[in-house]
């Protein structure tokens, strides 16, 4: 597969919000060793209340399927560990959208990295302050139009990346044809 993908993993509705500091810290710890395997790369992510968005690259559909199983398991184990619980966590299989054009990739990057802004606006009617979402990989993103206010997650060493560098042309360079991403954007609106 020569195209990046936007993947969404949903958790069961009866679970508390995934956006707790404890869960995000746990997820970062669990993603570091899994972010780059020979034929798979986890390039960006964001954690929302009941789902996790990922931007990934995989060499084939089979490689994507094979690597999403352990990623989903890492998310589920992280939820169970942080909540001191047992049992099923995921609502269903992951949802995948293949990104085939530079515009689709740019839109997906903005959607994933700025998704909290969309949810905030829906909930409160106004856009949140302009800053990097602490529950995303936005601090590793080098395509901001202007520097957002950086917010380092607690206990995160600055050199310990939990995401991989993109290798596909679309995800590393191609999307930039449609402009860098303004951290004040609100995706989908």
Secondary structure as the mmCIF struct_conf table of DSSP 4:
data_model
#
loop_
_struct_conf.conf_type_id
_struct_conf.id
_struct_conf.beg_label_comp_id
_struct_conf.beg_label_asym_id
_struct_conf.beg_label_seq_id
_struct_conf.end_label_comp_id
_struct_conf.end_label_asym_id
_struct_conf.end_label_seq_id
BEND BEND1 UNK A 3 UNK A 3
STRN STRN1 UNK A 5 UNK A 10
STRN STRN2 UNK A 11 UNK A 11
TURN_TY1_P TURN_TY1_P1 UNK A 13 UNK A 14
BEND BEND2 UNK A 15 UNK A 15
HELX_LH_PP_P HELX_LH_PP_P1 UNK A 16 UNK A 17
TURN_TY1_P TURN_TY1_P2 UNK A 18 UNK A 19
BEND BEND3 UNK A 20 UNK A 20
HELX_RH_AL_P HELX_RH_AL_P1 UNK A 21 UNK A 32
TURN_TY1_P TURN_TY1_P3 UNK A 33 UNK A 34
BEND BEND4 UNK A 35 UNK A 35
STRN STRN3 UNK A 36 UNK A 37
TURN_TY1_P TURN_TY1_P4 UNK A 38 UNK A 39
STRN STRN4 UNK A 40 UNK A 47
BEND BEND5 UNK A 49 UNK A 50
STRN STRN5 UNK A 51 UNK A 58
BEND BEND6 UNK A 59 UNK A 60
HELX_RH_AL_P HELX_RH_AL_P2 UNK A 61 UNK A 82
TURN_TY1_P TURN_TY1_P5 UNK A 83 UNK A 84
BEND BEND7 UNK A 87 UNK A 87
STRN STRN6 UNK A 90 UNK A 90
BEND BEND8 UNK A 91 UNK A 93
STRN STRN7 UNK A 95 UNK A 98
BEND BEND9 UNK A 101 UNK A 101
HELX_RH_AL_P HELX_RH_AL_P3 UNK A 102 UNK A 113
TURN_TY1_P TURN_TY1_P6 UNK A 114 UNK A 114
HELX_RH_AL_P HELX_RH_AL_P4 UNK A 115 UNK A 124
BEND BEND10 UNK A 125 UNK A 126
HELX_LH_PP_P HELX_LH_PP_P2 UNK A 127 UNK A 129
BEND BEND11 UNK A 130 UNK A 130
STRN STRN8 UNK A 131 UNK A 131
TURN_TY1_P TURN_TY1_P7 UNK A 134 UNK A 135
STRN STRN9 UNK A 136 UNK A 136
BEND BEND12 UNK A 137 UNK A 137
HELX_RH_3T_P HELX_RH_3T_P1 UNK A 138 UNK A 140
STRN STRN10 UNK A 144 UNK A 144
BEND BEND13 UNK A 145 UNK A 146
HELX_LH_PP_P HELX_LH_PP_P3 UNK A 148 UNK A 148
STRN STRN11 UNK A 149 UNK A 149
HELX_LH_PP_P HELX_LH_PP_P4 UNK A 150 UNK A 150
HELX_LH_PP_P HELX_LH_PP_P5 UNK A 152 UNK A 153
TURN_TY1_P TURN_TY1_P8 UNK A 154 UNK A 155
TURN_TY1_P TURN_TY1_P9 UNK A 158 UNK A 159
BEND BEND14 UNK A 162 UNK A 163
HELX_LH_PP_P HELX_LH_PP_P6 UNK A 164 UNK A 166
BEND BEND15 UNK A 168 UNK A 168
HELX_RH_AL_P HELX_RH_AL_P5 UNK A 169 UNK A 172
TURN_TY1_P TURN_TY1_P10 UNK A 173 UNK A 173
HELX_RH_3T_P HELX_RH_3T_P2 UNK A 174 UNK A 178
HELX_LH_PP_P HELX_LH_PP_P7 UNK A 180 UNK A 180
STRN STRN12 UNK A 181 UNK A 181
HELX_LH_PP_P HELX_LH_PP_P8 UNK A 182 UNK A 182
TURN_TY1_P TURN_TY1_P11 UNK A 183 UNK A 184
TURN_TY1_P TURN_TY1_P12 UNK A 187 UNK A 188
#
